[in-house]
């Protein structure tokens, strides 16, 4: 859900004039996915 929010925010920012290369967008999404995956793992894994 949060990753979808990040994607939507990036789409809005690009639509309103910020020029990001496709590589930059991909890097932002990849880093966000990794960070959210680590947060999720820490909350659902047994201690």
PDB file of N, CA, C, O and CB in Angstrom:
ATOM      1  N   UNK A   1       0.828  -1.187   0.000  1.00  0.00           N
ATOM      2  CA  UNK A   1       0.000   0.000   0.000  1.00  0.00           C
ATOM      3  C   UNK A   1       0.873   1.252   0.000  1.00  0.00           C
ATOM      4  O   UNK A   1       0.604   2.204  -0.733  1.00  0.00           O
ATOM      5  CB  UNK A   1      -0.943  -0.003   1.209  1.00  0.00           C
ATOM      6  N   UNK A   2       1.903   1.247   0.812  1.00  0.00           N
ATOM      7  CA  UNK A   2       2.792   2.407   0.870  1.00  0.00           C
ATOM      8  C   UNK A   2       3.579   2.533  -0.427  1.00  0.00           C
ATOM      9  O   UNK A   2       3.826   3.643  -0.899  1.00  0.00           O
ATOM     10  CB  UNK A   2       3.751   2.300   2.072  1.00  0.00           C
ATOM     11  N   UNK A   3       3.974   1.404  -1.003  1.00  0.00           N
ATOM     12  CA  UNK A   3       4.703   1.444  -2.271  1.00  0.00           C
ATOM     13  C   UNK A   3       3.823   2.036  -3.367  1.00  0.00           C
ATOM     14  O   UNK A   3       4.305   2.803  -4.200  1.00  0.00           O
ATOM     15  CB  UNK A   3       5.181   0.031  -2.671  1.00  0.00           C
ATOM     16  N   UNK A   4       2.558   1.691  -3.373  1.00  0.00           N
ATOM     17  CA  UNK A   4       1.624   2.269  -4.342  1.00  0.00           C
ATOM     18  C   UNK A   4       1.483   3.774  -4.121  1.00  0.00           C
ATOM     19  O   UNK A   4       1.362   4.535  -5.081  1.00  0.00           O
ATOM     20  CB  UNK A   4       0.246   1.584  -4.241  1.00  0.00           C
ATOM     21  N   UNK A   5       1.499   4.201  -2.867  1.00  0.00           N
ATOM     22  CA  UNK A   5       1.439   5.627  -2.573  1.00  0.00           C
ATOM     23  C   UNK A   5       2.668   6.347  -3.110  1.00  0.00           C
ATOM     24  O   UNK A   5       2.555   7.433  -3.677  1.00  0.00           O
ATOM     25  CB  UNK A   5       1.311   5.856  -1.069  1.00  0.00           C
ATOM     26  N   UNK A   6       3.837   5.748  -2.935  1.00  0.00           N
ATOM     27  CA  UNK A   6       5.075   6.339  -3.458  1.00  0.00           C
ATOM     28  C   UNK A   6       5.004   6.434  -4.976  1.00  0.00           C
ATOM     29  O   UNK A   6       5.399   7.449  -5.550  1.00  0.00           O
ATOM     30  CB  UNK A   6       6.311   5.507  -3.028  1.00  0.00           C
ATOM     31  N   UNK A   7       4.507   5.391  -5.634  1.00  0.00           N
ATOM     32  CA  UNK A   7       4.370   5.419  -7.085  1.00  0.00           C
ATOM     33  C   UNK A   7       3.420   6.526  -7.525  1.00  0.00           C
ATOM     34  O   UNK A   7       3.690   7.220  -8.506  1.00  0.00           O
ATOM     35  CB  UNK A   7       3.877   4.068  -7.598  1.00  0.00           C
ATOM     36  N   UNK A   8       2.322   6.695  -6.817  1.00  0.00           N
ATOM     37  CA  UNK A   8       1.358   7.738  -7.168  1.00  0.00           C
ATOM     38  C   UNK A   8       1.948   9.128  -6.974  1.00  0.00           C
ATOM     39  O   UNK A   8       1.731  10.017  -7.798  1.00  0.00           O
ATOM     40  CB  UNK A   8       0.090   7.590  -6.333  1.00  0.00           C
ATOM     41  N   UNK A   9       2.692   9.320  -5.888  1.00  0.00           N
ATOM     42  CA  UNK A   9       3.318  10.622  -5.636  1.00  0.00           C
ATOM     43  C   UNK A   9       4.338  10.932  -6.722  1.00  0.00           C
ATOM     44  O   UNK A   9       4.398  12.061  -7.209  1.00  0.00           O
ATOM     45  CB  UNK A   9       3.992  10.647  -4.247  1.00  0.00           C
ATOM     46  N   UNK A  10       5.141   9.943  -7.106  1.00  0.00           N
ATOM     47  CA  UNK A  10       6.118  10.159  -8.176  1.00  0.00           C
ATOM     48  C   UNK A  10       5.411  10.527  -9.478  1.00  0.00           C
ATOM     49  O   UNK A  10       5.849  11.433 -10.188  1.00  0.00           O
ATOM     50  CB  UNK A  10       6.988   8.902  -8.379  1.00  0.00           C
ATOM     51  N   UNK A  11       4.324   9.831  -9.794  1.00  0.00           N
ATOM     52  CA  UNK A  11       3.582  10.140 -11.014  1.00  0.00           C
ATOM     53  C   UNK A  11       3.029  11.562 -10.985  1.00  0.00           C
ATOM     54  O   UNK A  11       3.059  12.260 -11.999  1.00  0.00           O
ATOM     55  CB  UNK A  11       2.443   9.141 -11.208  1.00  0.00           C
ATOM     56  N   UNK A  12       2.528  11.990  -9.837  1.00  0.00           N
ATOM     57  CA  UNK A  12       2.013  13.360  -9.725  1.00  0.00           C
ATOM     58  C   UNK A  12       3.124  14.391  -9.865  1.00  0.00           C
ATOM     59  O   UNK A  12       2.965  15.399 -10.554  1.00  0.00           O
ATOM     60  CB  UNK A  12       1.298  13.551  -8.390  1.00  0.00           C
ATOM     61  N   UNK A  13       4.242  14.133  -9.212  1.00  0.00           N
ATOM     62  CA  UNK A  13       5.363  15.080  -9.269  1.00  0.00           C
ATOM     63  C   UNK A  13       5.883  15.213 -10.697  1.00  0.00           C
ATOM     64  O   UNK A  13       6.174  16.317 -11.159  1.00  0.00           O
ATOM     65  CB  UNK A  13       6.502  14.631  -8.328  1.00  0.00           C
ATOM     66  N   UNK A  14       5.998  14.089 -11.389  1.00  0.00           N
ATOM     67  CA  UNK A  14       6.459  14.132 -12.777  1.00  0.00           C
ATOM     68  C   UNK A  14       5.423  14.832 -13.655  1.00  0.00           C
ATOM     69  O   UNK A  14       5.786  15.581 -14.562  1.00  0.00           O
ATOM     70  CB  UNK A  14       6.737  12.704 -13.304  1.00  0.00           C
ATOM     71  N   UNK A  15       4.147  14.596 -13.395  1.00  0.00           N
ATOM     72  CA  UNK A  15       3.084  15.229 -14.180  1.00  0.00           C
ATOM     73  C   UNK A  15       3.068  16.734 -13.999  1.00  0.00           C
ATOM     74  O   UNK A  15       2.703  17.465 -14.921  1.00  0.00           O
ATOM     75  CB  UNK A  15       1.734  14.656 -13.797  1.00  0.00           C
ATOM     76  N   UNK A  16       3.459  17.211 -12.819  1.00  0.00           N
ATOM     77  CA  UNK A  16       3.444  18.642 -12.560  1.00  0.00           C
ATOM     78  C   UNK A  16       4.759  19.327 -12.879  1.00  0.00           C
ATOM     79  O   UNK A  16       4.958  20.482 -12.502  1.00  0.00           O
ATOM     80  CB  UNK A  16       3.095  18.889 -11.138  1.00  0.00           C
ATOM     81  N   UNK A  17       5.666  18.636 -13.570  1.00  0.00           N
ATOM     82  CA  UNK A  17       6.797  19.342 -14.132  1.00  0.00           C
ATOM     83  C   UNK A  17       8.189  18.948 -13.673  1.00  0.00           C
ATOM     84  O   UNK A  17       9.163  19.403 -14.273  1.00  0.00           O
ATOM     85  CB  UNK A  17       6.627  20.715 -13.865  1.00  0.00           C
ATOM     86  N   UNK A  18       8.335  18.132 -12.649  1.00  0.00           N
ATOM     87  CA  UNK A  18       9.679  17.711 -12.255  1.00  0.00           C
ATOM     88  C   UNK A  18      10.164  16.681 -13.250  1.00  0.00           C
ATOM     89  O   UNK A  18       9.485  15.686 -13.505  1.00  0.00           O
ATOM     90  CB  UNK A  18       9.700  17.138 -10.806  1.00  0.00           C
ATOM     91  N   UNK A  19      11.330  16.916 -13.810  1.00  0.00           N
ATOM     92  CA  UNK A  19      11.824  15.971 -14.818  1.00  0.00           C
ATOM     93  C   UNK A  19      12.731  14.945 -14.160  1.00  0.00           C
ATOM     94  O   UNK A  19      13.843  15.255 -13.733  1.00  0.00           O
ATOM     95  CB  UNK A  19      12.579  16.711 -15.951  1.00  0.00           C
ATOM     96  N   UNK A  20      12.240  13.735 -14.089  1.00  0.00           N
ATOM     97  CA  UNK A  20      13.017  12.610 -13.587  1.00  0.00           C
ATOM     98  C   UNK A  20      13.207  11.617 -14.722  1.00  0.00           C
ATOM     99  O   UNK A  20      12.277  11.325 -15.473  1.00  0.00           O
ATOM    100  CB  UNK A  20      12.321  11.939 -12.364  1.00  0.00           C
ATOM    101  N   UNK A  21      14.409  11.109 -14.833  1.00  0.00           N
ATOM    102  CA  UNK A  21      14.676  10.088 -15.839  1.00  0.00           C
ATOM    103  C   UNK A  21      14.045   8.769 -15.389  1.00  0.00           C
ATOM    104  O   UNK A  21      13.868   8.541 -14.193  1.00  0.00           O
ATOM    105  CB  UNK A  21      16.209   9.921 -16.073  1.00  0.00           C
ATOM    106  N   UNK A  22      13.711   7.914 -16.333  1.00  0.00           N
ATOM    107  CA  UNK A  22      13.152   6.612 -15.953  1.00  0.00           C
ATOM    108  C   UNK A  22      14.074   5.822 -15.009  1.00  0.00           C
ATOM    109  O   UNK A  22      13.601   5.077 -14.150  1.00  0.00           O
ATOM    110  CB  UNK A  22      12.877   5.788 -17.204  1.00  0.00           C
ATOM    111  N   UNK A  23      15.378   5.992 -15.178  1.00  0.00           N
ATOM    112  CA  UNK A  23      16.320   5.318 -14.279  1.00  0.00           C
ATOM    113  C   UNK A  23      16.178   5.828 -12.852  1.00  0.00           C
ATOM    114  O   UNK A  23      16.248   5.048 -11.903  1.00  0.00           O
ATOM    115  CB  UNK A  23      17.760   5.518 -14.764  1.00  0.00           C
ATOM    116  N   UNK A  24      15.980   7.128 -12.697  1.00  0.00           N
ATOM    117  CA  UNK A  24      15.818   7.703 -11.365  1.00  0.00           C
ATOM    118  C   UNK A  24      14.525   7.215 -10.717  1.00  0.00           C
ATOM    119  O   UNK A  24      14.505   6.897  -9.528  1.00  0.00           O
ATOM    120  CB  UNK A  24      15.828   9.237 -11.438  1.00  0.00           C
ATOM    121  N   UNK A  25      13.468   7.156 -11.484  1.00  0.00           N
ATOM    122  CA  UNK A  25      12.191   6.669 -10.963  1.00  0.00           C
ATOM    123  C   UNK A  25      12.330   5.214 -10.526  1.00  0.00           C
ATOM    124  O   UNK A  25      11.853   4.830  -9.458  1.00  0.00           O
ATOM    125  CB  UNK A  25      11.073   6.813 -12.025  1.00  0.00           C
ATOM    126  N   UNK A  26      12.981   4.416 -11.353  1.00  0.00           N
ATOM    127  CA  UNK A  26      13.194   3.013 -11.005  1.00  0.00           C
ATOM    128  C   UNK A  26      14.029   2.851  -9.747  1.00  0.00           C
ATOM    129  O   UNK A  26      13.753   1.982  -8.920  1.00  0.00           O
ATOM    130  CB  UNK A  26      13.860   2.290 -12.150  1.00  0.00           C
ATOM    131  N   UNK A  27      15.049   3.685  -9.601  1.00  0.00           N
ATOM    132  CA  UNK A  27      15.897   3.609  -8.410  1.00  0.00           C
ATOM    133  C   UNK A  27      15.117   3.987  -7.157  1.00  0.00           C
ATOM    134  O   UNK A  27      15.262   3.345  -6.117  1.00  0.00           O
ATOM    135  CB  UNK A  27      17.118   4.522  -8.563  1.00  0.00           C
ATOM    136  N   UNK A  28      14.301   5.013  -7.250  1.00  0.00           N
ATOM    137  CA  UNK A  28      13.486   5.430  -6.102  1.00  0.00           C
ATOM    138  C   UNK A  28      12.528   4.317  -5.701  1.00  0.00           C
ATOM    139  O   UNK A  28      12.374   4.022  -4.516  1.00  0.00           O
ATOM    140  CB  UNK A  28      12.699   6.720  -6.428  1.00  0.00           C
ATOM    141  N   UNK A  29      11.885   3.698  -6.689  1.00  0.00           N
ATOM    142  CA  UNK A  29      10.943   2.616  -6.392  1.00  0.00           C
ATOM    143  C   UNK A  29      11.660   1.398  -5.815  1.00  0.00           C
ATOM    144  O   UNK A  29      11.140   0.747  -4.909  1.00  0.00           O
ATOM    145  CB  UNK A  29      10.173   2.219  -7.656  1.00  0.00           C
ATOM    146  N   UNK A  30      12.839   1.089  -6.327  1.00  0.00           N
ATOM    147  CA  UNK A  30      13.584  -0.068  -5.821  1.00  0.00           C
ATOM    148  C   UNK A  30      14.018   0.144  -4.376  1.00  0.00           C
ATOM    149  O   UNK A  30      13.873  -0.750  -3.543  1.00  0.00           O
ATOM    150  CB  UNK A  30      14.810  -0.338  -6.699  1.00  0.00           C
ATOM    151  N   UNK A  31      14.547   1.324  -4.082  1.00  0.00           N
ATOM    152  CA  UNK A  31      14.989   1.614  -2.715  1.00  0.00           C
ATOM    153  C   UNK A  31      13.794   1.606  -1.760  1.00  0.00           C
ATOM    154  O   UNK A  31      13.887   1.096  -0.643  1.00  0.00           O
ATOM    155  CB  UNK A  31      15.718   2.981  -2.654  1.00  0.00           C
ATOM    156  N   UNK A  32      12.688   2.166  -2.201  1.00  0.00           N
ATOM    157  CA  UNK A  32      11.490   2.171  -1.370  1.00  0.00           C
ATOM    158  C   UNK A  32      11.007   0.751  -1.096  1.00  0.00           C
ATOM    159  O   UNK A  32      10.620   0.432   0.028  1.00  0.00           O
ATOM    160  CB  UNK A  32      10.383   2.984  -2.039  1.00  0.00           C
ATOM    161  N   UNK A  33      11.029  -0.097  -2.113  1.00  0.00           N
ATOM    162  CA  UNK A  33      10.588  -1.479  -1.941  1.00  0.00           C
ATOM    163  C   UNK A  33      11.492  -2.231  -0.966  1.00  0.00           C
ATOM    164  O   UNK A  33      11.006  -3.013  -0.149  1.00  0.00           O
ATOM    165  CB  UNK A  33      10.558  -2.199  -3.291  1.00  0.00           C
ATOM    166  N   UNK A  34      12.794  -2.001  -1.046  1.00  0.00           N
ATOM    167  CA  UNK A  34      13.726  -2.669  -0.140  1.00  0.00           C
ATOM    168  C   UNK A  34      13.496  -2.217   1.301  1.00  0.00           C
ATOM    169  O   UNK A  34      13.432  -3.039   2.215  1.00  0.00           O
ATOM    170  CB  UNK A  34      15.179  -2.390  -0.561  1.00  0.00           C
ATOM    171  N   UNK A  35      13.375  -0.917   1.492  1.00  0.00           N
ATOM    172  CA  UNK A  35      13.177  -0.388   2.846  1.00  0.00           C
ATOM    173  C   UNK A  35      11.869  -0.898   3.442  1.00  0.00           C
ATOM    174  O   UNK A  35      11.831  -1.314   4.599  1.00  0.00           O
ATOM    175  CB  UNK A  35      13.187   1.151   2.831  1.00  0.00           C
ATOM    176  N   UNK A  36      10.799  -0.865   2.652  1.00  0.00           N
ATOM    177  CA  UNK A  36       9.509  -1.347   3.150  1.00  0.00           C
ATOM    178  C   UNK A  36       9.547  -2.851   3.410  1.00  0.00           C
ATOM    179  O   UNK A  36       8.912  -3.330   4.350  1.00  0.00           O
ATOM    180  CB  UNK A  36       8.393  -1.014   2.152  1.00  0.00           C
ATOM    181  N   UNK A  37      10.279  -3.594   2.594  1.00  0.00           N
ATOM    182  CA  UNK A  37      10.429  -5.025   2.823  1.00  0.00           C
ATOM    183  C   UNK A  37      11.149  -5.319   4.126  1.00  0.00           C
ATOM    184  O   UNK A  37      10.769  -6.235   4.855  1.00  0.00           O
ATOM    185  CB  UNK A  37      11.171  -5.661   1.674  1.00  0.00           C
ATOM    186  N   UNK A  38      12.186  -4.548   4.421  1.00  0.00           N
ATOM    187  CA  UNK A  38      12.910  -4.740   5.681  1.00  0.00           C
ATOM    188  C   UNK A  38      12.036  -4.394   6.879  1.00  0.00           C
ATOM    189  O   UNK A  38      12.075  -5.090   7.894  1.00  0.00           O
ATOM    190  CB  UNK A  38      14.180  -3.889   5.700  1.00  0.00           C
ATOM    191  N   UNK A  39      11.263  -3.344   6.772  1.00  0.00           N
ATOM    192  CA  UNK A  39      10.371  -2.960   7.871  1.00  0.00           C
ATOM    193  C   UNK A  39       9.319  -4.042   8.082  1.00  0.00           C
ATOM    194  O   UNK A  39       9.032  -4.420   9.217  1.00  0.00           O
ATOM    195  CB  UNK A  39       9.694  -1.594   7.584  1.00  0.00           C
ATOM    196  N   UNK A  40       8.742  -4.542   6.980  1.00  0.00           N
ATOM    197  CA  UNK A  40       7.732  -5.579   7.092  1.00  0.00           C
ATOM    198  C   UNK A  40       8.312  -6.854   7.690  1.00  0.00           C
ATOM    199  O   UNK A  40       7.684  -7.489   8.536  1.00  0.00           O
ATOM    200  CB  UNK A  40       7.122  -5.869   5.730  1.00  0.00           C
ATOM    201  N   UNK A  41       9.512  -7.228   7.250  1.00  0.00           N
ATOM    202  CA  UNK A  41      10.143  -8.442   7.764  1.00  0.00           C
ATOM    203  C   UNK A  41      10.387  -8.360   9.270  1.00  0.00           C
ATOM    204  O   UNK A  41      10.205  -9.341   9.992  1.00  0.00           O
ATOM    205  CB  UNK A  41      11.459  -8.696   7.038  1.00  0.00           C
ATOM    206  N   UNK A  42      10.797  -7.192   9.729  1.00  0.00           N
ATOM    207  CA  UNK A  42      11.080  -7.058  11.158  1.00  0.00           C
ATOM    208  C   UNK A  42       9.805  -7.156  12.007  1.00  0.00           C
ATOM    209  O   UNK A  42       9.864  -7.480  13.193  1.00  0.00           O
ATOM    210  CB  UNK A  42      11.782  -5.728  11.428  1.00  0.00           C
ATOM    211  N   UNK A  43       8.673  -6.877  11.396  1.00  0.00           N
ATOM    212  CA  UNK A  43       7.414  -6.914  12.152  1.00  0.00           C
ATOM    213  C   UNK A  43       6.712  -8.263  12.111  1.00  0.00           C
ATOM    214  O   UNK A  43       5.901  -8.558  12.989  1.00  0.00           O
ATOM    215  CB  UNK A  43       6.483  -5.867  11.629  1.00  0.00           C
ATOM    216  N   UNK A  44       7.007  -9.091  11.105  1.00  0.00           N
ATOM    217  CA  UNK A  44       6.287 -10.352  10.983  1.00  0.00           C
ATOM    218  C   UNK A  44       7.137 -11.583  11.286  1.00  0.00           C
ATOM    219  O   UNK A  44       6.591 -12.676  11.440  1.00  0.00           O
ATOM    220  CB  UNK A  44       5.728 -10.469   9.610  1.00  0.00           C
ATOM    221  N   UNK A  45       8.453 -11.435  11.373  1.00  0.00           N
ATOM    222  CA  UNK A  45       9.304 -12.584  11.672  1.00  0.00           C
ATOM    223  C   UNK A  45       9.290 -12.899  13.155  1.00  0.00           C
ATOM    224  O   UNK A  45       9.178 -11.998  13.986  1.00  0.00           O
ATOM    225  CB  UNK A  45      10.734 -12.328  11.206  1.00  0.00           C
ATOM    226  N   UNK A  46       9.401 -14.169  13.484  1.00  0.00           N
ATOM    227  CA  UNK A  46       9.469 -14.515  14.908  1.00  0.00           C
ATOM    228  C   UNK A  46      10.748 -13.988  15.538  1.00  0.00           C
ATOM    229  O   UNK A  46      11.795 -13.940  14.893  1.00  0.00           O
ATOM    230  CB  UNK A  46       9.381 -16.034  15.098  1.00  0.00           C
ATOM    231  N   UNK A  47      10.656 -13.598  16.783  1.00  0.00           N
ATOM    232  CA  UNK A  47      11.809 -13.021  17.453  1.00  0.00           C
ATOM    233  C   UNK A  47      12.765 -14.072  17.965  1.00  0.00           C
ATOM    234  O   UNK A  47      13.791 -13.737  18.556  1.00  0.00           O
ATOM    235  CB  UNK A  47      11.365 -12.155  18.586  1.00  0.00           C
TER     236      UNK A  47
END
